[in-house]
């Protein structure tokens, strides 16, 4: 992939996420290091998606989520399982999309400028690796199409961390693992 940041047209979200998935696969190709791939994934997403003020990872370590690579303002370092949007998504192991974080019970305000949030859990087999977290200053920024697109990107990220021999036979059409 050309290291120069390209532009994605999100007027057609499905096409934009397909292009972004292609570019993320190319960017992560041949690298399996979690930190390196998380840093590049966060940078690609933050540069590509409009109306974000934070994009990054919280990694599951010793029963809690710990700040990982991200783009945006400094963030909360540790989040308990089940707390805030990130902890809720991790505990449920399902994507959580919040139109107004100020109305979310137990919301953790790392950046007061954030108004909406989308969190995708990162699961490999039965193992929780962490979450992919996106914040926006815009209320109701994230739609169902964003959730689907970011879930596909999260699957590409998780698959990149595995031995290629174990992902080739299990890879689905979007590059993510089949259920």
N, C-alpha and C positions, 0 to 999 in steps of 0.2 A: 504494500500500500504506500502511496505517496505520503510522506510525513507532513506535507503541507495540509492544513485544515481545509476540508472541502465544505461546501454548502449543501444542505439537504432541504428539499421542498416539502414541508409538512402539511401543505394544502391537501396532499394525498398521503395520509399517515401510513397506510399499508405499504405503499411504494417506498416512502422515506425510510421506514423501519427495515424493509428488505435490503435497501442499499446500505444502511447502517450495519445490519447484520453481516453482509458481505464484507464490508470494510473492517469490522471487528474481527471476523475470522482471519482475515489477512494480517491484521495487526498482531494478533496473538499466536499466529502460526509458528510452530516450532519452539515456543517458550512455554514452560510449565510452572514457573515460579509464581506463587500466589501474589506476592507483593508487587512484582513487576507487572503482572497482568491486571491486577486491580488498579494500579496507578494509570496504566494506559487506557483501561476501560473507562475509568472515571473521567479522564481528560477528554476522551473521544465523545462520550455522552454529554459532558458539560459544554463542549464546544459546538455540538451538533443540535441539541434541542433548544428551542426558543423558550424564553421566560423561566429560566432556572436561576436560582441563587446558590444552590448547593447540589452536588452530585458526588456520591462516594459510598464507601463501604464501612460497615461495622462488622468486625470478625468475632465469632463465638470463641471465647477462651474461658475455661474454668468456670462455666455456669453463667457468664454474662457477656454482653456485647462490648467490644473494645474498639475504639476508633481506628480505622485503617486508612488507606490512601483515599484522598478526596480532592475536589476542586471547590473553592468557595471560602467563606470566612471561617476562622477557627470554630471548632465545634465541641460539644460535650464529649468527654473522653470515655466514660463508662455508662452503659445503660443496662438496668436489670431486666431480666427476662420478664415479659408480661407488662412492662412499663412503657408508656409512650407509644407512639406509632411503630417505632422500630422493634421494641420489645414485644409488642402485641403480634406483629407479623412473624417474628421469630418463634414465639411460643405456639402460635397457631399453625406455623409452617404454611401460611397462605398469604398472597398478596393483599395488602391493605391500601386502599385509595381513600384519601380524606380531602373533601372539598374545602373545609374550613377547620384548620388545626386548632383554632381557639375554642371550637365547640367539641373537640375530641376529649373525652374524659381522661385525665392524667397526662395530657400532652406535655412534653418536655420542650420548653422554649429555648433552644440553643441560640437561635437567631430570631429576634423579635420581628424581623422583616418577612419571615416565612409565613405564608397564609394557607398553602395547600401542600400536600405531601403524598408521595407514592413510595411504598416500601415492598420490595420483592425478596422473599427468603431465598437463600442459597443452600440447596440441599443436594448432597451427593449420596445416592443410595438412601440409607437411613441417617446419615451424618449431617447435622446442621453446621455449615461453614460460617454463616453470618447472614447479613442482609445487604442488598443494594438499596440505597436511600436517595430519593430526589426530593428537593424542596423548591417551592416557587413563591415569589412574592404575590402572585396572582391567585385570587380565590378561584376554586374549581378549575385549576389549570389542567389537571390530569383526567383524561377520558378513558373509557374502556379500551380504546385502540392503543393508548399509551401503555396501559397495563399489559396487554397482549404483546406489544412490541418490546417492552422492557423485560418481560418474562423470557422472551426468545433470546434477548441479549444476555440475560443472566445465565441461561442455559449454555450459551456459547462460552461464557466466562468459566463456568463450572467444568465444562467438558475440556477446556484448554489445560486444566490442572492435572488431568489424568494421563496415564500412559496411552499413547495413540492406539496401541493395539487393543485396548479395552473399550475405546469409544467408537472405532470404525464400524464394528458390527452392530452397535447399539444406537448409532446416530440417526435421528429423525431427519425429515426434509429441511428443517430450519437449522440444522447443525446441533440441536439440543438432543438430550437423551430421550429415548422413548420411555413412556411409563412402564 
